[in-house]
Amino acid sequence: MPSVDPVINNLLAFSLALLFAFSAAMKFYDLAEFRSALAGYRIVSSFLELPIALAVPIAELGCASLLLITASRVRGAAALMALLCVFSGAIAINLARGRTHIDCGCFGPAGGHRLSGWMLVRNAVIFAAAAVLLLPVSARAILWPDSITIALGVAALMGLNLSASYAIANLPRTRELGAVSR
């Protein structure tokens, strides 16, 4: 089985932990907004909306915490992959229903993204990054330059994710502008 360099392992683990800790924090920041986004999916009964609205950010924080600790990283990655499957399933169900107008709820009030197939692509990329964390890590010491690489890599991946999220969020408006200018 192939192994992964510890720099790549830490870079992905810290990036995913930061991404899902931020997502959880934004959901907790405005739980009513997240609950409303969850209700928009029309998948669970209204009776279950509040418990699930609480459980999702708790699960995200749990995954993020597990990813930060080397000994629990594989469990955190597996749990995160399961969570991504649930999220992607909910998105896919609503896309199949033609319900693209609803808010995904991905980042609570910081999101504001309408559903699109691009969200499934984004989730697949995040899933693949988490899957890399399931691979064994090669035995080599992390040196101080590696720490700089990890820190800058995390910043770059967060910037890339923010840019991709912004592009996905503005895709419907971009299409509308393209239709108007023709």
C-alpha positions as CSV (number, residue, x, y, z in Angstrom):
1,M,0.0,0.0,0.0
2,P,1.4,3.4,-0.9
3,S,2.3,5.8,2.0
4,V,1.9,9.5,2.2
5,D,4.5,12.0,3.2
6,P,3.8,13.4,6.7
7,V,3.8,17.0,5.3
8,I,0.9,16.1,3.0
9,N,-0.9,14.3,5.7
10,N,-0.6,17.2,8.1
11,L,-1.4,19.7,5.4
12,L,-4.7,18.0,4.5
13,A,-5.6,17.2,8.1
14,F,-5.2,20.8,9.3
15,S,-6.9,22.2,6.2
16,L,-9.9,19.9,6.6
17,A,-10.0,20.6,10.4
18,L,-10.0,24.3,9.8
19,L,-12.7,24.1,7.1
20,F,-15.1,22.1,9.1
21,A,-14.4,23.9,12.4
22,F,-15.3,27.2,10.5
23,S,-18.4,25.6,9.0
24,A,-19.5,24.4,12.5
25,A,-18.8,27.8,14.0
26,M,-20.9,29.6,11.4
27,K,-23.8,27.2,11.9
28,F,-23.7,27.7,15.7
29,Y,-23.4,31.5,15.1
30,D,-26.9,31.5,13.5
31,L,-28.5,28.2,14.4
32,A,-31.9,29.5,13.3
33,E,-30.6,30.3,9.8
34,F,-29.0,26.8,9.6
35,R,-32.2,25.2,10.8
36,S,-34.1,27.1,8.1
37,A,-31.6,25.9,5.4
38,L,-32.0,22.4,6.7
39,A,-35.8,22.7,6.5
40,G,-35.4,23.8,2.9
41,Y,-34.1,20.4,1.9
42,R,-37.5,18.8,2.9
43,I,-35.8,15.5,3.8
44,V,-36.5,15.3,7.6
45,S,-39.7,16.1,9.5
46,S,-39.9,19.4,11.2
47,F,-39.8,17.6,14.5
48,L,-36.2,16.5,13.7
49,E,-34.9,19.8,12.3
50,L,-33.6,21.2,15.6
51,P,-31.9,18.1,16.8
52,I,-30.2,17.6,13.4
53,A,-29.4,21.3,13.2
54,L,-27.5,20.9,16.5
55,A,-26.0,17.5,15.6
56,V,-24.5,18.6,12.3
57,P,-22.1,21.3,13.6
58,I,-21.3,19.1,16.6
59,A,-20.3,16.3,14.2
60,E,-18.3,18.7,12.2
61,L,-16.4,19.9,15.3
62,G,-15.9,16.3,16.3
63,C,-14.4,15.4,13.0
64,A,-12.2,18.6,13.0
65,S,-10.9,17.7,16.5
66,L,-10.1,14.1,15.6
67,L,-8.2,15.3,12.5
68,L,-5.9,17.5,14.7
69,I,-4.7,14.5,16.7
70,T,-2.4,12.2,14.8
71,A,-3.6,9.1,16.7
72,S,-7.3,9.7,15.8
73,R,-6.7,11.2,12.4
74,V,-7.9,8.1,10.5
75,R,-11.1,7.9,12.5
76,G,-11.7,11.6,11.9
77,A,-11.2,11.2,8.2
78,A,-13.5,8.3,8.0
79,A,-16.2,10.1,10.0
80,L,-15.7,13.2,7.8
81,M,-16.1,11.1,4.7
82,A,-19.4,9.6,6.1
83,L,-20.6,13.2,6.8
84,L,-19.8,14.3,3.3
85,C,-21.8,11.3,1.9
86,V,-24.8,12.5,3.9
87,F,-24.4,16.1,2.8
88,S,-23.9,15.1,-0.9
89,G,-26.9,12.7,-0.7
90,A,-29.1,15.5,0.5
91,I,-27.8,17.8,-2.2
92,A,-28.3,15.2,-4.9
93,I,-31.8,14.4,-3.8
94,N,-32.8,18.0,-4.1
95,L,-31.0,18.5,-7.4
96,A,-33.0,15.5,-8.7
97,R,-36.1,17.2,-7.5
98,G,-35.1,20.3,-9.4
99,R,-34.8,22.3,-6.2
100,T,-31.8,24.4,-6.9
101,H,-33.2,27.6,-5.4
102,I,-32.6,26.6,-1.7
103,D,-29.6,27.6,0.4
104,C,-27.2,24.7,0.9
105,G,-26.5,25.7,4.5
106,C,-22.9,24.7,4.1
107,F,-21.4,27.6,6.0
108,G,-24.4,28.9,7.9
109,P,-25.0,32.6,7.4
110,A,-21.5,32.9,5.7
111,G,-22.6,30.6,2.9
112,G,-25.7,31.7,1.0
113,H,-25.0,29.2,-1.8
114,R,-27.9,27.8,-3.8
115,L,-27.7,24.1,-4.7
116,S,-25.8,23.1,-7.9
117,G,-23.9,20.1,-9.2
118,W,-20.7,22.0,-8.5
119,M,-21.3,21.4,-4.8
120,L,-21.2,17.7,-5.4
121,V,-17.9,18.2,-7.3
122,R,-16.5,20.3,-4.4
123,N,-17.7,17.6,-1.9
124,A,-16.0,14.9,-4.0
125,V,-12.7,16.9,-3.9
126,I,-13.0,17.2,-0.1
127,F,-13.9,13.5,0.2
128,A,-10.7,12.6,-1.8
129,A,-8.6,14.8,0.4
130,A,-10.0,13.0,3.5
131,A,-9.5,9.6,1.8
132,V,-5.7,10.4,1.5
133,L,-5.7,10.6,5.3
134,L,-6.6,6.9,5.4
135,L,-3.3,5.9,3.8
136,P,-0.3,5.1,6.0
137,V,2.1,7.9,6.7
138,S,5.7,7.4,5.8
139,A,8.2,7.5,8.7
140,R,10.2,10.7,8.4
141,A,10.7,13.6,10.8
142,I,9.0,16.9,10.1
143,L,11.6,19.6,10.0
144,W,11.1,23.3,10.6
145,P,10.9,24.1,6.8
146,D,8.2,21.5,6.6
147,S,6.2,23.4,9.2
148,I,6.4,26.5,7.1
149,T,5.2,24.5,4.1
150,I,2.3,23.1,6.1
151,A,1.3,26.6,7.3
152,L,1.5,28.2,3.9
153,G,-0.2,25.2,2.3
154,V,-3.1,25.4,4.7
155,A,-3.5,29.1,3.9
156,A,-3.4,28.4,0.2
157,L,-5.9,25.6,0.4
158,M,-8.3,27.8,2.5
159,G,-7.9,30.5,-0.1
160,L,-8.6,28.0,-2.9
161,N,-11.7,26.8,-1.1
162,L,-13.0,30.3,-0.4
163,S,-12.5,31.2,-4.1
164,A,-14.2,28.0,-5.3
165,S,-17.1,28.6,-2.8
166,Y,-17.5,32.2,-4.0
167,A,-17.5,31.1,-7.7
168,I,-20.1,28.4,-6.9
169,A,-22.2,30.9,-5.0
170,N,-22.1,33.4,-7.8
171,L,-22.6,31.0,-10.7
172,P,-26.4,31.6,-11.0
173,R,-25.8,35.4,-11.0
174,T,-23.0,35.0,-13.6
175,R,-25.3,33.0,-15.8
176,E,-28.1,35.6,-15.5
177,L,-25.6,38.4,-16.4
178,G,-24.5,36.3,-19.5
179,A,-28.2,35.9,-20.6
180,V,-28.8,39.6,-20.1
181,S,-25.8,40.7,-22.2
182,R,-26.7,38.6,-25.2
